[in-house]
Amino acid sequence: MISYLVTFTNLFFTVLDWLIIIRILLSWFPNIDPYNPLVMILRQITDPLLEPARRVIPPLGMFDISPIVVLLVLDLIIRPLVVNFLLLLA
């Protein structure tokens, strides 16, 4: 049972990583309609993670590095903590 939870947790974080990466890539295309339903769903999923980071991390010129910081925190701190907690339950 725990192995399924660990697998699900890793899959969840991988999907979240890809959604943030897609959000980064979409920011390179200024002509994308922000009211497109897919873009709106993507923003609804990623904004709760990115907005707090944007309040703390100032942009470097015209570059917003908060998504990179969020990816690093998710993959280097939060994911290992959650997975190790689940493994402790086993």
C-alpha positions as semicolon CSV with decimal commas, in nm:
position;residue;x (nm);y (nm);z (nm)
1;M;0,000;0,000;0,000
2;I;0,278;0,242;0,091
3;S;0,458;0,174;-0,235
4;Y;0,145;0,284;-0,423
5;L;0,134;0,605;-0,220
6;V;0,501;0,671;-0,291
7;T;0,444;0,606;-0,662
8;F;0,140;0,833;-0,664
9;T;0,331;1,105;-0,477
10;N;0,618;1,090;-0,724
11;L;0,374;1,100;-1,016
12;F;0,191;1,395;-0,859
13;F;0,512;1,594;-0,820
14;T;0,626;1,504;-1,172
15;V;0,298;1,627;-1,319
16;L;0,322;1,944;-1,112
17;D;0,678;1,999;-1,237
18;W;0,564;1,962;-1,598
19;L;0,273;2,201;-1,547
20;I;0,511;2,465;-1,413
21;I;0,750;2,404;-1,704
22;I;0,462;2,440;-1,952
23;R;0,363;2,762;-1,777
24;I;0,720;2,890;-1,817
25;L;0,722;2,799;-2,186
26;L;0,385;2,964;-2,247
27;S;0,516;3,288;-2,101
28;W;0,755;3,308;-2,397
29;F;0,460;3,345;-2,635
30;P;0,288;3,679;-2,573
31;N;0,008;3,613;-2,825
32;I;-0,145;3,326;-2,626
33;D;-0,498;3,407;-2,517
34;P;-0,504;3,425;-2,134
35;Y;-0,876;3,340;-2,143
36;N;-0,820;3,012;-2,324
37;P;-0,973;2,742;-2,100
38;L;-0,653;2,536;-2,096
39;V;-0,444;2,838;-2,001
40;M;-0,692;2,929;-1,728
41;I;-0,680;2,575;-1,583
42;L;-0,301;2,580;-1,596
43;R;-0,297;2,911;-1,409
44;Q;-0,546;2,786;-1,149
45;I;-0,322;2,488;-1,077
46;T;0,014;2,669;-1,073
47;D;-0,074;3,011;-0,929
48;P;-0,110;2,888;-0,568
49;L;0,254;2,778;-0,585
50;L;0,398;3,059;-0,794
51;E;0,228;3,366;-0,644
52;P;0,375;3,332;-0,292
53;A;0,718;3,281;-0,446
54;R;0,672;3,591;-0,662
55;R;0,594;3,798;-0,354
56;V;0,922;3,688;-0,194
57;I;1,155;3,666;-0,495
58;P;1,193;3,986;-0,697
59;P;1,231;3,956;-1,075
60;L;1,582;3,986;-1,216
61;G;1,527;4,256;-1,475
62;M;1,262;4,115;-1,704
63;F;1,317;3,756;-1,587
64;D;1,092;3,593;-1,329
65;I;1,298;3,324;-1,157
66;S;1,029;3,227;-0,907
67;P;0,914;2,922;-1,113
68;I;1,269;2,789;-1,109
69;V;1,291;2,837;-0,734
70;V;0,952;2,666;-0,688
71;L;1,069;2,371;-0,899
72;L;1,387;2,339;-0,693
73;V;1,200;2,360;-0,361
74;L;0,942;2,105;-0,477
75;D;1,199;1,856;-0,603
76;L;1,480;1,900;-0,352
77;I;1,288;1,963;-0,029
78;I;0,916;1,890;-0,036
79;R;0,910;1,571;-0,247
80;P;1,186;1,398;-0,044
81;L;1,016;1,497;0,282
82;V;0,680;1,359;0,174
83;V;0,826;1,039;0,029
84;N;1,043;0,977;0,335
85;F;0,743;1,037;0,562
86;L;0,544;0,784;0,366
87;L;0,831;0,535;0,386
88;L;0,845;0,585;0,764
89;L;0,482;0,478;0,782
90;A;0,570;0,143;0,627
